[in-house]
Structures are given as C-alpha cells and as structure tokens.
Amino acid sequence: MSYEVKKLENSQYELNFTVSPEDFEKACEQAYEKTKHQYNITGFRKGHAPRRVVENYYGKGVFYQDAMDIIINAEYYNAISAEDLDVVAQPELTAMDYTDNGGATFSIKVTVKPEVKVKDYKGLTVPKIITKITDKQVDDEIKKSAEQQARITETDAAAKKGNIVNINFAGSVDGVPFDGGTAEDYDLELGSGTFIPGFEEQLIGTKVGDEKDVEVTFPEEYHADNLKGKKAVFACKVNAVKVKEIPAIDDEFAKSISEFDTIAEYKASVRRILEDNAEKYAERAYEDALVDAIAEKNDIEIPAAMVDQEAESMVNEFAYRLQMQGMKIEDYLKYLNMTRDQLKKEYSEQAAKSVKVRLVMEAIVKAENMEVTEAEIEEKLTKAAEEGHMTLDEFKKTVQREQIDYLVNQILSNKLIAFLKENNTAKVSYEKIPPVKPIGKEEAKEEEPKKAPAKKAPAKKAETATAEKKAPAKKPAAEKKEAAPAAEKKAPAKKAAGETAAKKAPAKKTTK
C-alpha cells in the first residue's frame, strides 16, 4: 500500500492511493468473513459456503466493494495521521478503480484547517460604551414591576384602552373561514398592538355578552400569503372585561416587592442594578468588539466547507432551541414560508464570521503558548463537586469526557480574553442609550447581565390557532431575519475526544 499527497488550492489536499494485489486480496478475505452470513447457497448452511463458491455463484467481484470500504477507512486514517492533516469537513472520494494486476487505486480530497499567521492582536484601542442610566429608565423599570404586581378584576363596565377583554373570535375572508383565524377564551389587552391594526380599537366600548363583527384589512407584509392585503371579518363575542389595578408606587409597594422599607431605597437599589448590568453588558460588548477588531485585521482564506458546516451547526442549534420551546423547526419554517436551505443561507454570513473569529483566536492561543494545566481543571472540578455536595472522587465518576473538554474550553477562553484585555486598551465613554434590559426583583444576585429577550417565536402549528389561542398577530417587518438569533462567539476550543475522527471519517474505522 502506498499513497501520494497533492496540495490543492483553498486548504485542500488530494490523497492518491495505490493498493497492491496482496493487500487487496487480504481485504477481500476480510470482506468475505464479514459478510458471508448474508449468502444463502443451496447445499450449504447459510453463512458456511466457501468464499470461492460464493464468488462462483455471485461473480468474482462480489466482495470488491466491501473490501474497498475496509481499505479506504483504514488507509485514510493512516494517511491523515501520518501527514498530520487537520481535516475539518467530510472527505470526498473522487476516484476508485481496479487495476489489471489485481490491485486497486483510489483518491480522496480533504479540506484542512487553514494555517493562520495571526498579526495585530496587541496595542489596539477599542471603544467601550457604557449606558448612562437616567431617572426615566429607573422609573420605567419600577413601573414595569408595578404592572407585574397588578391585580386583575372583572367589570361590567364598557371596555376601554388598557383593559383586557376575553373573547371568542372566528375570522373569514369573503365569508370563508381561514386557518389560524379562530380562538376561544383569548385574553387581549386593548392597546397592546398584539393584533393587526384596527382590530383592538373596534372592541373599545364593548361589554360582557356583546357580539361584534370586527372588520380589518391584513397588512401587505403579513406572513400568510393567502391573507396579504385581504379584507377580513372577525365575528367576536366578549366573554369578560378585565381591569388591571396597578398598585401605587409608594413605600408600601417597595416593602411588598423588595427588602427595602421606602420607595427611595428601592429606587436606589434599582439604579444600582441597572448600572451594574450596564457595566457588565458594556464589558461583554467590549470583549466582542475587541475580538472582532482583531479578526478584521487578519485576512484568512476560509474553506467553503467550514462555512457550510458552521451554518449547518447554527441551524441545528436553532432547531434545538425551538424544540426546547415545544416547536419543531419544520413547523417554524412552514410558518415563515421558508426552506431549511434558505434558513441556512441566511446564516452563511454569520457563519463565515464565526469561523474566521475562531481561527484567529486559535492562532493567538497557539502563538502565545496558552495551555490548561491539570491543576486548573482540578480546581474547577473541586468547585463543581462542592456545589453538588459531593466529594471530588464521587463527582469525577459522574463526569463525561465531553464535560472535561467543555471545561478546558472555558478555562482557555477565559485566559485568552484576559490576555487580550491586558494587551489592548478600552476607550470608555458614557452614552444615553436604551436600557440594557428590564430587571426583576432577583437580578441583583446575578453575576452576569442577562441578554435582552429575543422576539417570541411564532406559535407551534400557527395554522391551528384555535388550539394555541393565537390571534392573527401583527408581524414586524424585520421578524424573518431576527427570528434566528445570532450565535455567540466561540472561544478557541481544544478538540473534544473523538471530535476529529467524527469529522474526518468517511465511514466507521476498521482495524486492519
């Protein structure tokens, strides 16, 4: 067995293998032993027919394909190991043939991680913008807390803006009902802008028991093609009118919602939390901006296969998040009238950036000889064991290899970020920008700021709004793009055990 390596463009190599007649014969024998139980030949118990009998019955080449599978798997691994090729995408078998002398030849094209000679990752000045918290932001947060504590009571009075009406509704276009246009016992806050324009306003003034036909026109940008720009009638029945009684924002309110006795103390606490969150958010944003700035200063020829693989990973991650919300990605895509490939394409630019950042950060780790010590891993494991009320030995027995790799990743990422911040400068400025995020009663205890909540995903099985109690909602213009949240930057990772093999193998490895 021999092979030659040919370097191609864009981080690709071609491996050309020559299989000797002797090696091919050995592989055919292995293929026979592996598959002989599949052959049922008259005069022999199943799986006991000699190889030459099977070949005479089915043809001499009956074991050739299985033999080549055995050879390709074994020799492929041997070659990439010997050549130290860091394969980052599924290999491609580009040619395979049998020679006249009883041997064979085959060629495999592989994509490898590009070499990155990183530069300009020290001495940069990057803006760090911190939100300057205003009195209005503090007041707004307290108002939100008060609204969350509101008491809901039913009334016989006519509904007005700010009230909640519980309704049954059935929508139709030209007298024909449409999917997603029916619901029962739906709570709708008038003035919330939940439904399409013009719907909520027509329910103002209604009372319990009233029936009213609400006439509306669907927006031209509505998500359902069959309803865009169409006039519709919703037959509504008011089951209840509810009033929100928001508590007065005073000392008693402060006592009920916090550990403070006065509203002044509670306001001061809210301000501290907002300022702390703003600082933490700004620090995270600065770290991201610093990483981006370094990546932009380094030109890398990124293999298309790596971008494609990253985009696929992002789609899978998004699908998993949807699943955690009780929704299948197929239903989500149907709702947006998209295909999986279209969603993947929307991720492509983000995927390319993610891959570039990861490659540059890995190059810095390598250039600066950053490593994770056993003592550092032990320290993290000890802390985790204490949190789980276990001894270190007990905890270690529960830890999987993937968890250790994640831990190593985390430690290495923290080292890298600390190094970059030490060797670059933050230009701090304070600006009046929108609040970092709404806060709650318990957030002062958090070490890190939470991210702003993403747009709510469309309801599962949007076409059957009766079951989900979903109304024909107003669709934001940017919803389609924002529906797939941006992936966080990944720290340069130490390969997980088995990760390389999983990516490189054209098939399950067979030991020779």
C-alpha positions in Angstrom: 0.0 0.0 0.0 1.3 3.4 -0.9 0.0 7.0 -1.4 1.0 10.4 -2.7 -0.2 13.8 -1.3 -1.0 16.6 -3.7 -1.7 20.1 -2.3 -4.6 21.9 -3.9 -6.0 25.5 -3.5 -8.1 26.8 -0.7 -6.8 24.5 2.0 -7.5 21.3 0.2 -5.3 18.2 -0.4 -5.7 15.2 -2.6 -4.5 11.8 -1.4 -3.9 9.3 -4.2 -3.6 5.7 -3.0 -2.3 2.6 -4.7 -3.4 -0.8 -3.3 -1.2 -3.8 -4.0 -2.7 -7.1 -5.2 -1.6 -8.7 -1.9 -3.4 -6.0 0.2 -6.5 -6.2 -1.9 -6.6 -9.9 -1.6 -6.4 -9.6 2.2 -9.2 -7.1 2.2 -11.4 -9.4 0.1 -10.8 -12.2 2.6 -11.8 -9.8 5.4 -14.9 -8.8 3.5 -15.9 -12.4 3.0 -15.6 -13.2 6.7 -17.6 -10.1 7.5 -20.4 -10.7 5.1 -20.6 -14.5 4.5 -23.6 -14.8 6.7 -25.6 -12.9 4.1 -25.3 -15.5 1.4 -27.7 -18.5 1.2 -26.5 -21.1 -1.3 -28.1 -24.4 -1.9 -26.1 -27.3 -0.4 -24.6 -25.1 2.3 -25.8 -23.9 5.6 -26.3 -20.1 5.5 -23.0 -18.4 6.1 -20.9 -21.6 5.6 -20.4 -21.5 1.8 -16.7 -21.2 1.0 -15.5 -18.0 -0.5 -14.8 -19.5 -3.9 -18.3 -20.9 -4.1 -19.8 -17.6 -3.2 -17.7 -15.9 -5.9 -18.6 -18.5 -8.5 -22.3 -18.1 -7.7 -22.4 -14.2 -7.5 -19.4 -13.3 -9.5 -15.7 -12.7 -8.7 -16.3 -9.1 -7.7 -18.9 -9.8 -5.1 -16.6 -8.8 -2.3 -14.8 -5.9 -4.0 -16.9 -3.1 -2.7 -16.7 -4.3 0.9 -13.0 -4.8 0.5 -12.5 -1.3 -0.7 -14.6 0.1 2.2 -12.2 -1.7 4.6 -9.1 -0.4 2.8 -10.3 3.1 2.4 -11.3 3.5 6.0 -8.0 2.1 7.3 -5.7 3.8 4.9 -7.4 7.1 5.0 -6.9 7.3 8.8 -3.3 6.2 8.5 -2.5 8.8 5.9 -4.1 11.8 7.6 -2.4 10.8 10.8 1.0 10.4 9.2 0.7 13.7 7.3 -0.8 15.4 10.4 -3.7 16.8 8.4 -6.3 18.6 10.4 -9.4 17.7 8.4 -12.4 20.0 9.0 -15.0 18.6 6.6 -16.3 15.4 5.3 -13.7 13.9 2.9 -14.7 13.2 -0.7 -13.9 10.0 -2.6 -13.1 11.4 -6.0 -11.9 8.3 -7.9 -11.7 4.5 -7.4 -10.7 1.8 -9.9 -9.4 -1.7 -10.0 -6.0 -2.4 -11.7 -5.2 -5.2 -14.2 -2.7 -6.8 -11.8 -5.4 -7.4 -9.1 -4.9 -4.3 -7.1 -6.8 -1.0 -6.9 -6.4 2.8 -6.8 -8.5 5.5 -5.2 -8.3 9.2 -4.5 -9.7 11.2 -1.6 -10.0 15.0 -1.4 -9.9 16.6 2.0 -10.3 20.1 3.4 -8.0 21.0 6.2 -7.9 23.9 8.7 -6.0 26.8 7.1 -2.8 28.0 8.5 -3.2 31.3 10.2 -0.3 33.6 10.8 -2.0 36.0 13.2 -1.0 39.6 13.5 -2.0 42.9 15.1 -3.6 41.5 18.2 -1.9 43.8 20.6 -1.9 47.5 21.1 -5.4 48.2 19.8 -7.8 50.8 21.2 -11.4 49.7 21.1 -14.4 51.7 22.2 -16.3 50.6 25.3 -19.7 52.3 25.6 -21.5 52.2 28.9 -25.1 53.1 29.3 -25.6 56.2 31.4 -28.7 55.3 33.4 -31.3 58.1 33.6 -34.1 58.8 36.1 -36.6 57.8 33.5 -35.1 54.4 33.0 -35.3 53.8 36.7 -38.9 54.9 36.8 -39.8 52.8 33.8 -38.3 49.7 35.5 -40.3 50.3 38.6 -43.5 50.9 36.6 -42.9 47.5 34.9 -42.5 45.9 38.3 -45.8 47.6 39.4 -47.6 46.3 36.3 -46.4 42.8 37.1 -48.0 43.1 40.5 -51.3 44.4 39.1 -54.5 42.8 40.3 -56.9 41.7 37.6 -60.6 42.1 38.3 -63.6 41.7 36.1 -66.1 44.6 35.5 -69.5 45.1 33.9 -68.4 48.5 32.6 -67.6 49.1 28.9 -64.1 48.1 27.8 -61.5 50.9 27.3 -57.9 51.1 26.3 -55.7 49.3 28.8 -58.5 46.8 29.8 -58.2 43.1 29.0 -61.1 41.6 27.1 -61.6 37.8 27.0 -63.1 37.0 23.6 -64.1 34.2 21.2 -63.4 35.1 17.6 -63.8 33.5 14.1 -62.3 35.1 11.1 -63.3 34.8 7.5 -62.4 36.3 4.1 -65.4 36.7 1.7 -67.4 34.5 4.1 -64.8 31.7 4.0 -63.1 30.8 7.3 -59.3 30.6 7.1 -56.7 28.7 9.1 -55.4 30.4 12.2 -58.4 32.8 12.4 -60.4 31.1 15.2 -59.8 31.1 19.0 -61.8 30.9 22.2 -61.3 32.4 25.6 -58.5 34.6 24.3 -57.3 37.4 26.6 -56.5 40.5 24.6 -55.2 43.8 26.2 -56.7 46.7 24.2 -54.0 49.0 23.0 -51.2 46.4 23.2 -50.9 46.2 19.4 -51.0 42.4 19.6 -53.5 42.0 16.7 -53.4 43.5 13.3 -54.1 47.3 13.0 -57.7 48.3 13.6 -58.8 45.1 15.5 -58.3 46.2 19.1 -59.8 49.7 18.6 -63.1 48.3 17.5 -63.6 46.4 20.8 -63.3 49.6 22.8 -66.8 50.3 24.3 -67.9 46.6 24.3 -69.4 44.9 27.3 -69.7 41.4 28.6 -72.0 39.4 26.3 -71.6 41.7 23.4 -71.2 40.3 19.9 -69.4 42.4 17.3 -68.1 41.9 13.8 -64.6 43.4 13.6 -63.7 44.4 10.0 -60.0 44.7 9.2 -57.5 44.6 6.3 -54.5 42.4 6.6 -51.1 44.2 6.0 -49.4 43.7 2.7 -46.4 42.3 4.5 -48.4 39.7 6.5 -46.7 36.4 6.9 -49.5 34.3 5.3 -49.5 34.8 1.6 -53.2 34.0 1.2 -54.1 36.8 3.6 -51.8 39.6 2.5 -53.9 42.8 1.8 -57.2 40.9 2.2 -60.2 42.3 3.9 -61.5 40.1 6.7 -64.3 40.0 9.2 -63.9 38.6 12.7 -67.1 37.6 14.5 -66.2 38.3 18.2 -68.0 37.6 21.4 -66.9 39.3 24.6 -66.8 36.8 27.5 -65.3 39.2 30.1 -63.9 42.7 30.6 -61.0 42.8 33.0 -59.4 45.8 34.7 -55.8 45.9 35.8 -55.4 47.6 39.2 -51.8 48.7 39.3 -50.6 49.3 42.9 -49.4 52.8 43.8 -45.7 53.2 43.7 -45.0 54.2 47.3 -43.3 52.9 50.5 -45.9 50.1 50.8 -45.2 48.9 47.3 -41.4 48.9 48.0 -42.0 46.8 51.1 -44.1 44.3 49.2 -41.7 43.8 46.3 -38.3 44.1 48.0 -36.4 44.1 51.2 -36.5 47.9 51.5 -38.8 50.0 53.6 -39.1 53.1 51.4 -39.6 53.8 47.8 -36.4 55.9 47.8 -34.3 53.0 48.9 -35.9 50.7 46.4 -35.3 53.2 43.6 -31.6 53.5 44.6 -31.4 49.7 44.5 -33.0 49.6 41.0 -30.5 52.2 39.8 -27.6 50.2 41.2 -28.8 47.0 39.4 -29.3 48.9 36.2 -25.8 50.5 36.4 -24.2 47.2 37.3 -26.0 45.5 34.4 -24.9 48.3 32.1 -21.3 47.9 33.1 -21.4 44.1 32.7 -23.1 44.4 29.3 -20.6 47.0 28.2 -17.7 44.7 29.2 -19.2 41.9 27.2 -19.7 44.1 24.2 -16.2 45.4 24.5 -14.8 41.9 24.5 -16.8 41.1 21.4 -15.7 44.3 19.7 -12.1 43.6 20.6 -12.3 40.1 19.1 -14.0 41.5 16.0 -11.4 44.2 15.6 -8.5 41.7 15.7 -10.3 39.3 13.3 -10.8 42.2 10.8 -7.1 42.9 10.8 -6.3 39.3 9.7 -7.1 38.1 6.2 -7.9 34.4 6.0 -8.9 32.3 3.1 -11.7 30.3 4.8 -12.6 27.0 3.1 -16.3 27.0 1.9 -16.7 23.6 3.6 -16.0 25.1 7.0 -18.6 27.9 6.5 -21.2 25.4 5.3 -20.5 23.2 8.3 -20.8 26.1 10.7 -24.0 27.3 9.1 -25.5 23.8 9.4 -24.4 23.7 13.1 -26.2 27.0 13.6 -29.4 25.7 12.1 -29.2 22.6 14.2 -28.6 24.7 17.3 -31.6 26.9 16.4 -33.7 23.8 15.8 -32.8 22.6 19.3 -33.8 25.9 20.9 -37.1 25.7 19.1 -37.6 22.1 20.3 -37.0 23.3 23.9 -39.9 25.7 23.4 -42.1 22.8 22.2 -41.9 23.6 18.5 -40.5 21.7 15.5 -38.3 23.6 13.1 -40.4 22.2 10.2 -43.5 24.0 11.7 -41.4 27.1 12.2 -40.2 27.1 8.6 -43.7 26.4 7.3 -44.9 29.4 9.3 -42.3 31.7 7.6 -42.7 30.0 4.2 -39.0 29.1 4.2 -37.0 26.0 3.5 -34.2 24.7 5.7 -31.7 25.6 2.9 -32.9 29.2 2.9 -32.5 29.5 6.6 -29.0 28.0 6.3 -28.2 30.6 3.6 -29.3 33.4 5.9 -26.8 32.1 8.5 -23.9 31.9 5.9 -22.5 35.4 6.5 -22.7 35.0 10.3 -21.1 31.5 9.9 -18.2 32.9 7.9 -17.6 35.5 10.6 -17.8 32.9 13.3 -15.3 30.6 11.6 -12.9 33.5 11.0 -13.0 34.6 14.6 -12.5 31.1 15.9 -9.5 30.5 13.6 -7.9 33.8 14.6 -8.4 33.2 18.3 -7.0 29.7 18.0 -3.9 31.1 16.2 -3.4 33.6 19.1 -3.7 30.7 21.6 -1.0 28.8 19.7 1.2 31.9 19.2 1.2 32.7 22.9 1.6 29.0 24.0 -1.6 29.1 26.2 -2.3 25.9 27.9 -4.7 24.5 30.5 -3.0 22.8 33.4 -4.3 19.7 35.3 -4.3 21.9 38.5 -6.7 24.4 36.8 -9.0 21.5 35.7 -8.9 20.0 39.2 -9.8 23.4 40.7 -12.9 23.7 38.5 -13.9 20.1 39.3 -13.5 20.7 43.0 -15.7 23.7 42.9 -18.4 21.8 40.9 -18.2 18.9 43.4 -18.7 21.3 46.3 -21.8 22.9 44.6 -23.2 19.4 44.1 -22.5 18.4 47.7 -20.2 15.6 46.6 -16.6 14.6 47.2 -14.2 15.2 44.4 -13.8 11.4 43.8 -17.6 10.9 43.7 -18.0 13.8 41.3 -15.3 12.6 39.0 -17.1 9.3 38.5 -20.1 11.2 37.0 -18.1 13.4 34.7 -18.0 12.6 31.0 -15.1 13.3 28.6 -17.2 15.9 26.8 -17.7 17.8 30.1 -13.9 17.9 30.7 -13.4 19.2 27.2 -16.0 21.9 27.8 -14.2 22.8 31.0 -10.9 23.0 29.2 -12.5 25.2 26.5 -13.9 27.5 29.2 -10.6 27.9 31.0 -8.8 28.5 27.8 -11.3 31.1 26.6 -11.1 33.0 29.9 -7.3 33.0 29.6 -7.5 34.3 26.0 -9.9 37.1 26.8 -7.9 38.1 29.9 -4.7 38.2 27.7 -6.4 40.3 25.0 -7.7 42.8 27.5 -4.3 43.1 29.2 -2.6 43.8 25.9 -5.2 46.2 24.4 -7.0 49.4 25.6 -10.6 50.2 26.1 -11.7 53.7 25.3 -14.6 54.3 27.7 -17.4 56.6 27.0 -20.9 57.0 28.6 -23.9 57.4 26.4 -27.6 57.7 26.9 -28.9 54.7 25.0 -31.9 52.4 25.6 -31.8 50.3 28.8 -29.6 47.3 28.8 -32.6 45.1 29.7 -35.5 45.1 32.0 -34.7 43.9 35.5 -36.6 41.9 38.1 -36.6 41.6 41.8 -33.8 38.9 42.0 -31.3 40.2 39.4 -29.0 41.9 41.9 -27.8 38.4 42.7 -26.7 37.6 39.2 -23.0 37.8 38.3 -23.6 38.5 34.6 -26.2 40.6 32.8 -28.9 38.7 31.0 -29.3 39.2 27.3 -32.3 41.1 26.1 -35.2 38.7 25.4 -35.4 37.7 21.8 -38.6 38.1 19.8 -41.1 35.4 20.7 -41.2 32.6 18.1 -44.4 32.0 16.3 -46.8 29.6 18.0 -46.5 25.9 17.3 -48.7 24.9 14.5 -49.6 28.5 13.7 -52.2 27.4 11.2 -54.3 26.0 14.0 -54.6 29.0 16.2 -57.7 27.5 17.9 -55.6 25.1 19.9 -52.9 27.6 20.6 -55.2 30.5 21.2 -53.2 32.6 18.8 -54.7 35.6 17.0 -53.7 36.9 13.6 -50.8 38.9 15.0 -49.1 41.9 13.5 -45.8 40.7 12.0 -42.8 43.0 12.5 -41.0 43.9 9.2 -37.7 42.5 10.5 -39.2 39.4 12.1 -37.8 37.0 9.4 -34.2 38.0 9.9 -34.4 38.3 13.7 -36.1 35.0 14.2 -32.8 33.2 14.0 -30.8 34.7 17.0 -27.1 35.5 16.4 -24.8 32.8 17.7 -22.4 33.8 20.4 -18.7 33.8 19.5 -17.0 30.6 20.3 -13.8 30.5 22.2 -10.9 28.7 20.7 -11.6 25.1 21.6 -9.3 22.2 22.4 -10.7 19.3 20.3 -13.1 17.1 22.1 -12.2 13.5 22.4 -13.3 11.8 19.2 -14.2 15.1 17.5 -11.6 14.9 14.8 -12.5 11.3 14.0 -16.2 12.2 13.8 -15.5 14.9 11.2 -12.8 13.1 9.2 -14.1 9.5 8.8 -15.8 8.6 5.5 -17.1 5.6 7.3 -16.6 3.7 10.5 -13.0 2.9 11.1 -11.9 -0.8 10.7 -8.8 -2.0 12.4 -6.5 -3.8 10.0 
